[in-house]
Amino acid sequence: MGSATREAIAAANATLATQSTVDLATGEQLLAAALVVTGSHELRAALADDTAKDADRKGIVNAVFGEYTPAAKAILESLSTSRWSSEDDLVAGIEELGIRALAASAPKGLSIDDELFEFGVAVTSNSELELALGSKLGGVGGKVALVDSLVGSKASEQTVAILKALLAQPRGRRIGELIRYAATIVADEAGNGIATITVAAPLDDDQRTRLESALSKQYDRDIRLNVIVDPEILGGIRVQVGSEVIDGTISNRIADLRLRLAS
């Protein structure tokens, strides 16, 4: 991500924070806008053209997305009048703000990141389900219907909206990556970080507390744990925070040893 993109997203986040009303519709509309912009090279180029006047780009936003909520239009205007490192970054920025808006619209006490994590575990533990949702051959309508059948009545409207939008526009990302990406944004909107922990056996409460405390101190922010129990790693622990991975599992050490012996 280039510096221009980082500044653009920061400005849009500031705009989001100033909105008096950010509801479910605002987040859904921003995610829908990302899909619209992706599907039109002309629109994408026009909104990402930093040589154009701000008034002209705002005019395009109002012409195309004029029926959106005031908050959604304000955020799209902020995004469209910023400089971007690439047109693809603009699309990613709209998508990120859509997820953030959905997180901001959630009722107090609702853990969207927990719901996303549970869905991700269910998918990645079932190869047929993972293939059905991740295959390029499957139609978007079928994948959306599958999400409805799996979590439609069990998860929040915010979580369902995020899942449907990401499956409609994966942009080359695998389902596990999509879930981690969305959960990280949701947690960040709440001022937290997420660590995905893979262990061979469940952690007890004391182990969770000590690990959360250590990671929170290391990353200088509150860290929530998503724990995956995988007996195949044999022992040890694998920690992923964002793109940073620390793999201290026994299975990884054995694989590393085999590579050294073979070289």
Secondary structure, 3 states (H helix, E strand, C coil): CCHHHHHHHHHHHHHHHHCCCCCHHHHHHHHHHHHHHHCCHHHHHHHHCCCCCHHHHHHHHHHHHCCCCHHHHHHHHHHHCCCCCCHHHHHHHHHHHHHHHHHHHCCCCCCHHHHHHHHHHHHHCCHHHHHHHHCCCCCHHHHHHHHHHHHCCCCCHHHHHHHHHHHHCCCCCCHHHHHHHHHHHHHHHCCEEEEEEEECCCCCHHHHHHHHHHHHHHHCCEEEEEEEECHHHCCCEEEEECCEEEECCHHHHHHHHHHHHHC
